[in-house]
Amino acid sequence: MKSQARVVVIGGGAVGCSALYHLAQLGWTDAVLLERDELTAGSTWHAAGNCPNFSTSWNILKLQRHSTALYERLAAEVGYDINYHLTGSVRLAHSAERMDEFRHVVSQARAQGIDFEMLTPADIRARHPFIELDGIRGGLWDPKDGDIDPAQLTQALAKGARDLGAAVQRHTRVTGLRQLPSGGWRIETPAGAIEAEYVINAAGYRGGEIAAMIGEYLPIVTLSHQYLITEDIPELIARGGARLPLMRDPDVSYYLRQERHGLLLGPYESRGRAHWLSGLPAEFAHQLFEDDLGRIETYIEAACARVPILGSVGVKRVINGPIPYAPDGNPLMGPAAGVRNFYHCCAFTFGIAQAGGAGRIIAEWVVNGQPDWDVWPLDSRRYLPFANHAYVLAKALETYQNEYGSGYPQEERPAGRPAKSSPIYERLRAEGAVYGARGGWERAVYYARPDDPAGTECSFRRPHWHRAVARECAAVANGVALMDLPGFTKFSVEGPGAAAWIDSLIAGPVPRPGRTALNYFCSPRGGIVTEMTVSHLSEERFWLISAAAGERHDEDWLRSHLTQRFGAVSIANRTARYGTLIVVGPRSRELLAKVTDADLSNAAFPWLSVRRIPISYTEALAIRVNYVGELGWELHVPSEHLAAVHELLAGAGRTVGLGRFGLYAMDSLRLEKCYRSWKADLTTEYTPFMASLDRFVR
C-alpha cells in the first residue's frame, strides 16, 4: 500500500468509486480508495439498481440526471460492459393530487432539459400491457429511467479510476484518523498508515463510524429495505428480449420492474425497521437480514392486483438488506464542520441512482473548493448539534414511510418535534400558532382562528391556511404585527481586527458604528455563499445575523476564513443566548413607544440603524430593519427576558390592534417587496450581479 497520496477515499461502494473516478477525471490521480472488504460491500451489492430521474427536489433531480447521463456512456468511456437497461418508467396516479404533483415535476424537469410526459390511462396501457387500470387517473413517463447492475457499475467506475492512475486498496479497514499540523491526515489501517492531504468519507452506513474518528457525530441510522424477485413468468418469456418499463405505484408505495424473466417488487412500508441502534457489527459486509415478508404482505397483495402476472408464480429470492438514512433521506456531503480537508459523501439512501452525480459533486468540492451547482439540501452542515440519535431515528423512520409521499410545498411533518422552541412557544400555541420546524427550531408558520377553514392536508393548489395568511399580511401592511422568530443565527464578532476582517469578506462596505447593512459573503468565483445582516455596534464590536438553517454552515465558513493578520478577532455564537421579536407595520413605532422611553423618531433612529433600548427589565438590541418592507424593528432580547418583553408588547398592543404573523405571511410579503431568500433565491450558482443585487457590491 502507498504511504502517501493527495486524497484518500474511504469506502468502495458505488459512491466511493464514483468519487475516485471523478477525482481522476479532474486530474487528481494521486488518489487512493480504501475498502474494508470487497468493492460493493455494504449497501451497494444488494441494491435493486433502479435509476430514476424523477424527484420533487431540484437538487436531487439534477443529481440523478447527471448519474443517468453518465451511465449511458460509462461502458464505452471506461471499456467495461455494464448491464444497464434503459426501459423508461411509468408512475401511476390514483388521485387528482398526485397528478398535480406530476405536473409540478414535469415543469421542473423541463427547466433541466428532462422530457417527462404526462400519461392518460390509455397511454399507460400502451406502454405496459399487464397493468390493471382500475382507479388510475393517469401517470408520468420518464424515458430515461431504468435499472443497472450495481456490481458492474462499481467495477466500471473503479476500472476507469485505475486506468487514469488512481489506486484501489481492498481488505484495508480504516482504524484511526489523525490530523497533522499541516492540515493533512494520517489514516491508520492494519496494513500500515497512509498520509493524505484530503480525506473523503464515502463509507455508506459506516459513515458515522468514520466521522466519530475525527470527533464528529454524523446523523445516520441504518434501516432495512426489502424486495423480492419472482420465478420466471411465461408472459415475459414470450416477449423475447422486449423489457417492460419500470412501474412505480406511489399511492400504494412500491416499485415493480422486470428482472430477467421475472419481476422484482420493492415496497416502502408504513412501518420501517431500524437496526444496529447500539453499534454496527464489525464484520457485516456481504450479509443480509432475515426475510420478513410479513411486514410487506399487504403491498404484495396490492401489487398482484395491479399487475396480475406477478401473482401467477412463486418467489425465487428475497433481499432484505441495510441502507443508510439521514433524517430527511438526502445524502450527507461536503466539508466536515470545523475540520480542514475532510469531506463527507455518505448516507445515500438511493446510492445507485445518485452515485454518478455524487462523485462529480464531491470531486469538484475537493478539487475546486466548491461544486458547479449549489447542493445545500445535501450539505452535511444542514444538521445542527440538536440532531441526536433519537431525533435521527424518528425522522429517518418518518422519511422511509413517506418515500413515495407527494413532495408538497410547505409540508410540516411531525416526527422529531419539538426539538427546540422559544420560551413563549406554549403561549403562542394557545393563541392559535401553527408551527413548522426550521433548523430544529419551532416557528409559527401561521395563526389559525376557530372560524378558519379546517384542514391539515397539503396541496399544490390554494391551501386551507390561505385566509389566515392573508389576514396576517393585512395586519402587517395596515397596522402593526408581532412575530417571535427563535433560532435566528447570531454571531458576535469582536476585536481590534474585526472591522478589517469583515471588510475582507463582504461584497459591500462595512457599515459605520451604529449602522446596519445587508451584506453578501461570496466564493472566489463570486457566487453567494451566505447573506448576513451586519450591525456595527461599536468600534470593535459587530453583530452578524443569518438564517436559522445556516447556523452551522455560516459559523464553519466564518471560522475557516478567520485570520489575525488584521489584528485580533474573536467569534462567539449567540444564537441560543438571544431570542428575536419582530415588530412591523405602520403603527410599529406607536406600539414600541408604549414600552420604551427610547427616542424612536426617524431623526434619532433612522432606517438601517442599531441601538440598545431599555424595555421591561432588560435592554434589547433594536435594529431598524425587517424582511417585509414596512416600518419595523428587530428586537434581539436575552432569552431569559423574552417572555417578559413579549408580555409587555402584547399588553400594550391591545390599544393599537396588535396582530400576529408567521413565516408564510413573511414569505408572501418579502416576495412582494422582491427580497431574496438564502438558498431559495440566493445560491453559490449566482453572483450578486446575476441576482440584481449590484447595489450591495462595492
C-alpha positions in Angstrom: 0.0 0.0 0.0 1.2 3.5 -0.8 2.3 5.6 2.2 1.2 8.9 0.8 -1.5 10.3 -1.5 -3.1 13.6 -2.3 -6.5 12.3 -1.4 -7.9 9.1 0.3 -11.4 7.9 -0.3 -12.8 5.7 2.4 -15.4 3.2 1.1 -15.6 1.1 -2.0 -19.3 1.2 -2.9 -20.7 2.8 -6.0 -20.4 6.3 -4.4 -16.8 5.9 -3.3 -15.7 4.5 -6.6 -17.5 7.3 -8.4 -15.7 9.9 -6.2 -12.4 8.2 -7.1 -13.3 8.2 -10.8 -14.3 11.8 -10.9 -11.2 12.9 -8.9 -9.0 11.2 -11.5 -11.0 12.7 -14.3 -10.3 16.2 -12.9 -6.6 15.3 -12.9 -6.2 14.2 -9.2 -4.8 10.8 -10.0 -2.7 10.6 -6.8 -5.8 9.2 -5.1 -6.3 6.0 -3.1 -9.5 4.3 -2.3 -9.5 2.1 0.9 -12.2 -0.6 1.2 -12.5 -2.7 4.3 -13.8 -5.7 2.4 -14.5 -6.2 -1.3 -15.8 -3.5 -3.6 -19.6 -3.2 -3.4 -19.7 -4.4 0.3 -22.3 -2.7 2.4 -25.4 -1.5 0.6 -24.2 -1.4 -3.0 -24.1 -5.2 -3.7 -27.7 -5.9 -2.7 -29.3 -2.7 -4.2 -32.2 -3.1 -6.5 -30.3 -0.9 -9.0 -33.2 1.4 -10.1 -32.0 4.6 -11.8 -34.8 7.2 -11.9 -34.5 10.9 -12.8 -37.8 11.8 -11.0 -37.7 13.8 -7.8 -39.7 16.7 -6.4 -36.3 18.2 -5.2 -34.5 20.4 -7.7 -31.1 19.2 -6.4 -31.9 15.5 -6.3 -33.4 15.8 -9.8 -30.1 17.3 -11.0 -28.0 14.8 -9.1 -29.9 11.8 -10.7 -29.9 13.4 -14.1 -26.1 13.5 -14.1 -26.0 9.9 -13.0 -28.2 8.6 -15.7 -26.3 10.6 -18.3 -23.0 9.2 -17.1 -24.3 5.6 -17.0 -25.4 5.8 -20.6 -21.8 6.5 -21.8 -19.8 4.8 -19.0 -19.3 1.4 -20.6 -17.7 2.9 -23.7 -15.9 5.5 -21.6 -14.0 3.0 -19.5 -14.1 -0.1 -21.7 -16.2 -2.3 -19.3 -19.6 -3.8 -20.1 -22.5 -2.9 -17.8 -26.0 -4.3 -17.8 -27.8 -1.0 -18.0 -31.4 -1.3 -19.1 -32.9 2.0 -20.2 -36.5 0.9 -20.1 -38.3 4.1 -19.2 -40.8 4.1 -16.3 -44.5 4.6 -15.6 -45.6 6.3 -12.4 -49.2 5.8 -11.6 -51.6 8.4 -10.1 -54.7 7.3 -8.2 -55.8 10.9 -7.4 -56.0 14.4 -8.8 -53.5 15.5 -6.1 -50.9 13.0 -7.4 -51.5 14.3 -11.0 -50.8 17.8 -9.7 -47.5 16.6 -8.2 -46.6 15.0 -11.6 -47.4 18.3 -13.4 -45.2 20.2 -11.0 -42.3 17.8 -11.6 -42.7 17.8 -15.3 -42.4 21.6 -15.3 -39.4 21.5 -13.0 -37.7 18.8 -15.1 -38.2 20.7 -18.3 -36.1 23.5 -16.9 -33.3 21.0 -16.6 -33.7 19.6 -20.1 -35.5 16.4 -19.0 -38.6 15.4 -21.0 -41.1 13.8 -18.7 -44.5 13.2 -20.2 -48.0 13.1 -18.6 -49.9 10.0 -19.4 -53.6 9.1 -19.8 -54.7 5.6 -18.7 -54.7 4.6 -22.4 -51.1 5.8 -22.7 -50.2 3.6 -19.7 -51.8 0.6 -21.3 -49.8 1.2 -24.5 -46.5 1.2 -22.5 -47.2 -1.6 -20.0 -49.8 -4.2 -21.2 -50.0 -6.0 -17.9 -51.3 -3.2 -15.7 -54.9 -3.2 -14.5 -56.1 0.4 -14.7 -59.0 0.4 -12.2 -58.8 3.6 -10.2 -55.9 5.1 -12.2 -56.3 8.7 -13.2 -53.2 8.9 -15.3 -49.4 8.8 -14.9 -46.0 10.1 -15.7 -43.5 8.7 -18.2 -39.7 9.0 -17.6 -38.0 7.9 -20.8 -34.5 7.8 -19.1 -35.5 5.6 -16.2 -34.2 2.0 -15.9 -32.0 -0.3 -13.9 -28.3 -1.1 -13.7 -26.2 -3.9 -12.2 -24.8 -2.3 -9.1 -21.7 -4.5 -9.0 -20.9 -3.9 -12.7 -21.4 -0.2 -12.2 -19.0 -0.1 -9.2 -16.3 -2.2 -11.0 -16.6 0.0 -14.1 -16.0 3.2 -12.1 -13.1 1.5 -10.3 -11.6 0.4 -13.6 -12.0 3.9 -15.0 -10.2 5.4 -12.0 -7.4 2.8 -12.1 -6.9 3.4 -15.8 -6.4 7.1 -15.1 -3.8 6.4 -12.4 -5.8 6.2 -9.1 -5.4 3.2 -6.8 -7.8 0.8 -5.1 -6.8 -1.0 -1.9 -9.2 -3.7 -0.8 -9.4 -5.5 2.5 -8.0 -2.4 4.2 -10.0 -1.3 7.1 -9.5 2.2 8.5 -8.9 2.0 12.2 -8.0 5.6 13.0 -7.7 9.1 11.7 -5.4 11.9 13.0 -5.0 15.4 11.6 -1.4 16.5 11.1 -0.1 20.0 11.8 0.0 20.6 8.0 -3.8 20.1 7.9 -3.4 16.8 6.2 -4.4 13.4 7.6 -2.8 10.2 8.8 -5.0 7.3 8.1 -4.3 4.1 10.2 -5.0 0.7 8.8 -3.9 -2.9 9.7 -1.7 -2.7 6.6 0.1 0.4 7.8 -0.5 4.1 7.7 -1.1 6.4 4.7 -0.9 10.2 4.8 -3.1 12.3 2.6 -3.8 16.0 2.1 -7.6 15.3 1.9 -9.9 12.6 3.1 -13.4 11.7 1.7 -15.7 9.7 3.9 -17.7 7.5 1.5 -18.3 4.7 4.0 -22.1 4.4 3.5 -23.9 3.2 6.6 -20.5 3.1 8.3 -20.0 6.8 7.6 -20.9 7.6 11.2 -18.1 5.3 12.4 -15.6 7.2 10.3 -16.9 10.6 11.4 -16.5 9.5 15.0 -12.8 9.0 14.4 -12.5 12.8 13.9 -14.8 13.6 16.8 -17.9 14.4 14.8 -21.4 12.9 15.2 -22.9 12.2 11.8 -26.7 11.9 11.7 -27.1 8.4 10.2 -29.2 5.4 11.1 -29.4 2.1 9.3 -32.8 0.8 8.2 -33.7 -2.3 6.3 -35.3 -2.3 2.8 -36.8 -5.4 1.4 -37.6 -6.6 -2.1 -38.4 -9.9 -3.7 -37.7 -11.5 -7.1 -40.2 -13.9 -8.6 -39.7 -17.0 -10.6 -39.8 -16.8 -14.4 -43.2 -15.6 -15.8 -44.4 -17.2 -19.1 -45.8 -13.9 -20.4 -42.4 -12.2 -20.0 -40.6 -15.1 -21.6 -43.0 -14.8 -24.6 -41.9 -11.2 -25.1 -38.4 -12.3 -26.1 -35.9 -9.5 -25.5 -38.5 -6.8 -25.1 -38.4 -5.5 -21.5 -41.2 -3.9 -19.6 -40.8 -0.4 -18.3 -40.3 0.0 -14.6 -43.5 0.8 -12.8 -44.0 2.8 -9.6 -47.3 3.0 -7.7 -46.5 5.8 -5.3 -50.1 6.0 -3.9 -49.6 2.4 -2.6 -45.8 2.8 -2.1 -43.9 0.2 -4.2 -41.9 -0.2 -7.3 -42.1 -3.1 -9.8 -39.7 -3.9 -12.6 -38.6 -6.8 -14.8 -35.6 -8.8 -13.6 -34.6 -11.3 -16.3 -37.8 -13.2 -17.0 -39.4 -12.5 -13.6 -40.5 -9.4 -11.7 -38.8 -7.5 -8.8 -41.1 -5.9 -6.3 -39.9 -3.5 -3.6 -42.3 -1.7 -1.2 -41.6 1.2 1.2 -43.9 0.1 4.0 -45.5 2.3 6.6 -43.5 0.7 9.4 -39.8 0.8 8.6 -37.4 -1.1 10.8 -34.1 0.3 12.2 -31.1 -1.9 13.0 -27.8 -1.6 14.9 -29.0 1.1 17.3 -26.3 0.2 19.7 -23.5 0.0 17.2 -22.7 -1.7 13.9 -21.3 -5.3 13.8 -17.7 -5.3 12.9 -17.8 -8.0 10.1 -21.1 -7.3 8.4 -20.3 -6.6 4.7 -22.0 -9.0 2.2 -24.7 -10.3 4.6 -28.4 -9.7 4.7 -31.0 -9.6 7.3 -33.5 -12.4 7.7 -36.5 -12.4 5.3 -39.5 -10.6 6.8 -42.2 -10.8 4.1 -45.0 -10.4 6.7 -44.3 -6.7 7.1 -44.8 -6.2 3.3 -47.7 -8.6 2.8 -50.3 -6.0 2.0 -48.1 -4.4 -0.6 -47.5 -7.7 -2.3 -51.3 -8.2 -2.5 -51.9 -4.7 -3.9 -49.2 -5.2 -6.5 -50.6 -8.6 -7.5 -54.0 -6.9 -8.0 -52.5 -4.2 -10.1 -50.2 -6.5 -12.2 -51.9 -10.0 -12.0 -49.0 -11.8 -13.7 -47.0 -11.0 -10.6 -49.1 -13.4 -8.5 -49.0 -16.2 -11.1 -45.6 -17.6 -10.0 -43.7 -18.1 -6.8 -41.0 -16.1 -5.1 -37.5 -17.1 -6.1 -35.5 -14.8 -3.8 -35.9 -12.2 -1.0 -33.4 -9.5 -0.4 -33.6 -7.7 3.0 -30.5 -5.5 3.4 -29.2 -2.5 5.3 -29.4 1.0 3.8 -28.3 4.3 5.5 -30.7 7.1 6.2 -30.1 10.7 7.2 -33.2 12.3 8.8 -34.5 13.7 5.6 -33.4 10.9 3.4 -30.9 13.1 1.5 -27.2 12.2 1.5 -24.6 13.9 3.7 -22.0 15.6 1.6 -19.4 18.3 1.8 -16.8 19.7 4.3 -17.0 18.4 7.8 -17.9 21.3 10.1 -14.9 22.8 11.9 -12.4 20.4 10.3 -10.0 21.2 7.5 -9.6 18.9 4.5 -12.1 16.3 5.5 -15.2 15.7 3.4 -18.3 13.6 3.7 -20.0 11.7 0.9 -22.2 9.1 2.5 -25.7 8.2 3.8 -27.0 7.6 0.3 -30.4 6.0 0.5 -30.6 5.8 -3.3 -26.9 5.3 -3.8 -27.0 3.6 -7.2 -29.3 6.3 -8.7 -27.2 9.1 -7.2 -23.6 7.7 -7.3 -22.7 9.3 -10.7 -23.8 12.8 -9.7 -22.4 12.4 -6.2 -18.9 11.5 -7.4 -18.9 14.6 -9.6 -20.1 16.9 -6.8 -17.6 15.7 -4.2 -14.7 15.7 -6.6 -15.4 19.3 -7.6 -15.8 20.3 -4.0 -12.4 18.9 -3.1 -10.5 20.0 -6.2 -12.2 23.4 -6.9 -13.3 24.4 -3.4 -17.0 24.2 -4.4 -19.1 22.2 -6.8 -20.5 23.6 -10.0 -24.0 23.7 -8.6 -25.3 24.6 -5.2 -26.2 21.5 -3.2 -27.3 22.9 0.2 -30.0 20.3 0.7 -27.2 17.7 0.6 -24.7 19.5 2.8 -23.9 17.7 6.0 -23.8 21.0 7.8 -27.5 21.4 7.4 -27.9 19.4 10.6 -27.2 21.2 13.9 -26.0 19.6 17.1 -29.5 19.1 18.4 -29.9 16.3 15.8 -29.0 13.5 18.2 -29.7 9.7 17.8 -33.3 9.9 19.0 -34.1 12.7 16.5 -32.3 10.9 13.6 -34.2 7.7 14.3 -37.6 9.4 14.5 -37.1 11.4 11.3 -35.5 8.6 9.3 -38.4 6.2 10.0 -40.8 9.0 9.0 -38.9 9.6 5.8 -38.8 5.9 4.9 -42.6 5.6 5.2 -43.0 8.7 3.1 -40.6 7.8 0.3 -43.5 7.9 -2.1 -45.3 10.7 -0.5 -46.0 13.8 -2.6 -43.4 16.4 -2.2 -45.8 19.2 -1.2 -44.6 22.8 -0.7 -44.9 23.9 2.9 -45.3 20.3 4.3 -44.6 20.2 8.0 -44.0 16.6 9.2 -44.4 15.9 12.9 -41.6 13.4 13.8 -38.7 14.6 15.9 -40.6 17.7 17.2 -40.4 19.9 19.1 -36.7 19.8 19.2 -36.0 23.4 20.1 -38.5 26.1 21.0 -38.9 29.6 22.2 -39.8 30.5 25.8 -43.2 31.6 24.6 -43.9 28.5 22.4 -46.8 27.3 24.5 -48.2 30.9 24.9 -48.4 31.3 21.2 -49.9 27.9 20.6 -52.7 28.9 22.9 -53.3 31.9 20.6 -53.6 29.6 17.5 -50.0 29.4 16.3 -49.4 26.5 13.9 -45.8 25.5 13.9 -43.2 24.3 11.5 -39.6 23.4 12.2 -36.7 25.4 10.8 -33.2 24.4 11.7 -34.8 22.4 14.5 -36.5 25.5 15.9 -40.3 25.6 16.2 -41.5 28.7 14.4 -45.1 29.8 13.9 -46.0 29.5 10.2 -49.4 31.0 10.6 -52.1 31.7 13.2 -55.4 29.8 13.0 -58.8 31.0 14.2 -61.7 28.8 15.1 -63.7 30.1 12.1 -60.9 29.4 9.6 -61.4 26.6 7.1 -60.4 23.3 8.7 -57.7 21.1 7.1 -54.4 19.5 7.7 -53.6 18.3 4.2 -51.1 20.0 2.0 -51.8 20.8 -1.6 -50.3 22.0 -4.8 -53.3 24.4 -5.1 -54.6 27.0 -2.7 -54.1 25.6 0.9 -56.6 25.8 3.7 -54.5 28.3 5.5 -54.7 30.9 2.7 -57.3 33.1 4.5 -55.2 33.1 7.7 -52.1 34.2 5.9 -54.0 36.9 4.0 -55.3 38.2 7.3 -51.7 38.4 8.7 -50.4 40.2 5.6 -53.1 42.8 6.0 -52.2 43.3 9.7 -48.6 43.9 8.8 -49.5 46.3 5.9 -52.2 48.3 7.6 -51.4 48.3 11.3 -48.8 46.5 13.5 -48.0 42.9 13.9 -45.6 40.8 16.1 -43.5 37.8 15.3 -41.5 35.5 17.5 -38.5 34.3 15.5 -36.4 31.9 17.5 -33.2 30.4 16.1 -32.2 33.5 14.1 -28.4 32.7 13.8 -26.4 35.4 15.6 -22.7 35.9 15.9 -20.8 38.4 18.0 -17.6 39.4 16.3 -15.1 41.5 18.4 -11.6 42.6 18.4 -9.2 45.3 17.0 -9.1 43.5 13.7 -12.9 42.8 13.4 -13.7 45.7 11.0 -10.9 45.0 8.6 -11.5 41.2 8.7 -15.2 41.6 7.9 -14.3 44.1 5.2 -12.1 41.4 3.6 -15.0 39.0 3.4 -18.1 41.0 2.3 -19.0 42.3 -1.1 -20.3 45.7 0.2 -18.9 48.3 2.5 -18.7 47.8 6.3 -21.4 49.9 8.0 -20.4 52.7 10.2 -20.7 52.4 14.0 -24.4 52.5 14.9 -25.5 51.4 11.4 -26.6 48.1 9.9 -26.2 46.8 6.3 -27.2 43.7 4.4 -24.1 42.0 3.1 -23.1 39.2 0.9 -20.3 36.8 1.5 -19.1 35.4 -1.8 -17.0 32.5 -3.1 -13.8 33.1 -5.1 -16.0 32.6 -8.2 -18.3 35.3 -7.0 -21.2 33.0 -6.0 -23.3 33.9 -3.0 -22.1 31.8 -0.1 -24.3 33.4 2.5 -26.3 36.6 3.3 -25.9 38.3 6.7 -27.2 41.5 8.3 -24.0 43.1 9.7 -24.6 45.6 12.5 -21.7 47.7 13.7 -22.3 48.1 17.5 -19.1 49.9 18.4 -15.6 50.4 17.1 -14.5 46.8 17.7 -17.9 45.0 18.0 -20.2 43.6 15.4 -23.4 41.6 15.4 -24.0 39.3 12.4 -27.4 37.7 11.7 -28.2 34.9 9.2 -30.7 32.2 8.6 -31.5 29.6 11.3 -30.8 26.7 8.9 -27.4 28.1 8.1 -26.1 28.3 11.7 -23.5 25.5 11.3 -22.7 26.3 7.7 -22.1 30.0 8.4 -20.1 29.5 11.5 -17.9 27.0 9.8 -17.4 29.4 6.9 -16.6 32.3 9.1 -14.1 30.3 11.2 -12.5 28.7 8.2 -11.7 32.3 7.0 -10.6 33.6 10.4 -7.3 35.3 10.3 -5.4 37.5 12.7 -3.5 39.4 10.0 -5.7 42.4 10.6 -5.4 42.2 14.4 -7.1 40.0 17.0 -10.6 38.8 16.1 -13.0 36.6 18.1 -16.3 34.9 17.1 -19.0 33.8 19.5 -22.2 32.1 18.6 -25.0 33.8 20.4 -28.0 32.1 18.7 -29.3 30.3 21.8 -28.5 33.2 24.1 -30.8 35.7 22.4 -34.3 35.4 21.1 -35.8 37.7 18.4 -39.1 39.6 18.4 -40.1 41.4 15.2 -42.4 44.4 15.4 -43.6 45.7 12.0 -46.3 47.8 10.3 -47.2 51.5 10.0 -48.1 51.6 13.8 -44.9 49.8 15.0 -43.3 53.0 16.3 -46.5 53.8 18.2 -46.5 50.4 19.8 -42.8 50.5 20.8 -43.2 53.9 22.2 -45.6 52.5 24.8 -42.9 50.1 26.2 -39.7 52.1 26.0 -38.6 55.6 26.6 -36.0 55.4 23.8 -36.3 58.0 21.0 -37.7 56.1 18.1 -38.2 59.1 15.8 -36.9 58.9 12.3 -34.3 61.5 13.1 -33.0 59.7 16.2 -33.5 56.2 14.9 -33.3 56.1 11.1 -33.7 53.1 8.8 -30.7 50.7 9.0 -29.5 51.9 12.4 -29.0 49.9 15.5 -29.4 50.9 19.2 -29.7 49.3 22.6 -33.1 50.3 24.0 -34.5 49.7 27.5 -37.6 47.5 27.6 -39.1 45.6 30.5 -36.2 44.8 32.9 -33.5 44.4 30.2 -32.1 46.0 27.2 -32.9 44.9 23.7 -30.6 45.3 20.7 -33.0 47.1 18.4 -32.3 47.1 14.6 -34.5 49.1 12.3 -34.7 46.6 9.6 -37.1 43.9 8.6 -37.8 41.3 5.9 -41.3 42.6 4.8 -40.7 46.1 3.6 -42.7 48.0 6.2 -41.7 50.3 9.1 -40.4 48.0 11.8 -37.7 46.8 14.2 -36.0 43.5 15.1 -35.6 43.2 18.9 -32.8 40.9 20.0 -33.6 40.1 23.6 -31.7 37.9 26.1 -33.6 34.6 26.2 -34.4 34.8 29.9 -36.2 38.1 29.3 -38.0 37.2 26.1 -41.3 36.1 27.8 -41.5 39.3 29.9 -40.7 41.5 26.9 -43.3 39.7 24.8 -46.0 40.1 27.5 -45.2 43.8 27.7 -45.7 44.2 23.9 -48.8 42.1 23.9 -50.4 44.1 26.6 -49.6 47.4 25.0 -50.7 46.1 21.7 -54.3 45.8 22.8 -54.7 49.5 22.4 -53.3 49.6 18.8 -54.9 46.4 17.4 -51.7 44.3 17.5 -51.8 41.3 15.2 -49.7 38.2 14.8 -47.9 36.9 11.7 -46.0 33.8 10.8 -43.4 32.6 8.3 -45.9 32.1 5.5 -47.0 35.7 5.7 -43.4 36.9 5.9 -42.6 34.9 2.8 -45.5 36.4 0.9 -44.6 39.9 1.9 -40.9 39.6 1.2 -41.7 38.3 -2.3 -44.0 41.3 -2.8 -41.0 43.5 -1.8 -38.7 41.4 -4.0 -36.4 40.5 -1.1 -34.4 37.4 -1.8 -34.2 34.2 0.4 -31.0 32.4 1.1 -30.8 29.0 -0.7 -34.2 29.6 -2.3 -33.1 32.6 -4.4 -29.5 33.1 -3.4 -27.0 30.3 -4.1 -23.4 29.8 -5.0 -24.6 29.4 -8.6 -25.5 33.1 -8.7 -23.4 36.2 -8.2 -24.9 39.4 -6.6 -25.0 40.9 -10.1 -26.9 37.9 -11.5 -29.4 38.3 -8.6 -29.8 42.1 -9.3 -28.0 42.9 -6.1 -25.3 45.0 -7.6 -26.2 47.9 -5.3 -24.7 45.8 -2.5 -21.4 45.4 -4.2 -18.6 48.0 -3.9 
